[in-house]
Amino acid sequence: MSNAAKEAVEIDIKYAGFIKRQTKQLQQTTAKYGKKLSSDMDYMAIKTISMEAREKLSKVRFDAQHDISMCKKSMR
């Protein structure tokens, strides 16, 4: 086995747990994008998000057809 192949196997083993956790977190985050935002939510009352995000969300009201992915695009 070449040194490069040995190194690749070593890296795979070394970071397998990290990659598994990151993959799970990515799947959980992806699943959240399908959830709907309420059009009558008081975004200014949500203290766990930044003031900038609260202001932007308050300016843009979403109807029931918009999802979090649309929100993400408008925040850019």
Buried (B, 14 or more C-beta within 10 A) or exposed (E): EEEEEEEEEEEEEEEEEEEEEEEEEEEEEEEEEEEEBEEEEEBEEEEEEEEEBBEBBEEEEBEEEBBBEBBEEEEE
